[in-house]
Amino acid sequence: MLIYNDSMATRTRSDRIAPAKIFHALSDETRLQIVHRLQGGERCVCDLTDAMDAAQSRLSFHLKVLKDAGLVTDRREGRWMYYTLDRKTFGRCAELIEHLAGRAPASVRCDACC
């Protein structure tokens, strides 16, 4: 994943999409619940299905979104898929948020219009 900085004026469109994919992936309540459940470590998709009382097909869709954003990794063991958080990507997300917070303009109150 690419973290934005001012020296990256020549970034490609696909580079700019990475943070958007991450924020999109984290914008869904079900996906946030999955992330929360994976904080304790690797989980089998069947465990997630039971814990969240959701259909496996629904969870598979959300897990794919998280995986495509680089937030989770998976591994197959026999017929089961196991998912875990990609801590490196979450670290980069924290760096991105810190960067964005540092660049945020001070709020300006306009008494003439408010």
N, C-alpha and C positions, 0 to 999 in steps of 0.2 A: 504494500500500500504506500502511496506517496503522500507525504505531509506537505501542505502548502507552505511556501515562503515566497517572498518578493522576488527572489532571484530566479524563479521558475517561469519566466515570462514565455518561454517557448514550450511549455508543457503541451502534450497532446490531449485531445478530447478524452481518451480513455483514462489518462492520468487524473483528470479532473473529476471523473465519475466515481473513483474509489471512495472518497469521503461521502459522497451522496448515497452510494450503495450501502455504506455502513449505517448512516443515519436513517435511511429508509428501513433497513433491516431491524433497527432498534425502535422503530416507531409503532410497532404493532404489539398489543398487549400479550397476545399468545407467545410471540417470539421473546418478549421480555420475561415471561414466565419460564420459558425453556432455558434462557440464559441463567435465570435465578436458580433453577434446579441443577444446572450443570456446574454451578459454583463449587459444589461439594466434590466434584471430580467426574470422571467418566461415567456415563449412563448408557444403558442399552435402550434402544428405541421402545422395546416392550415395556421397560420400567417407566419411561416417560409417558407412554400411552396410558398405563394404569394410574400413575400419579396425577395426571392431568385430566383423566376421564374423557379422553378424546380419541377419535378414530385415527388409526395409524396413517391412513392416507392424508388426513389433515395435518398431522404432525410432520409427515415426510415433506409436504409442501413447505412448511415453515422452516424446517431444518435445512432444506435446499437453499432457501433465501439466506439464512444465516451462513451457510457454507459458502455460497457464491460471494458473499460480502467478506469472507475471510475470517469470520468471527468464531466459527467452529470447524473442527476437523473430525473426520470419521475413520473408522477402521472396521473391516469385516472380520468376524470370527464365526466360521461355519455359516449358518444362515442368518445370523444376527448382525446388526450394525450397531456400533458403539460410537457415541459422540462425546467430544470434550471441547472445552473452550480453548481458543488459541490466545493464550495470555499475551503473546507478543503483539498481536493486533489490538487487543484492548489497551496495551501500553501506548501504542501509537495513537489510539483514539484519545487517550488522556492528554497526550502531547498536543494533538490537534485542538482539543477544547481549550487547553491552556493558551495556545497560540491565538485562537480566536478571541478569547477573553481579554488577552493583552492588547488586542487591536480594536476592541470594541470602543466606539466613541462615547465620551461622557454624555449622559442624558442632558438634554437641553430643554428647559421648560419655556414655552412661549406664552407669556401672559396675554398677548394680544388675541390669541385664537382659542385659548382653553378656559 
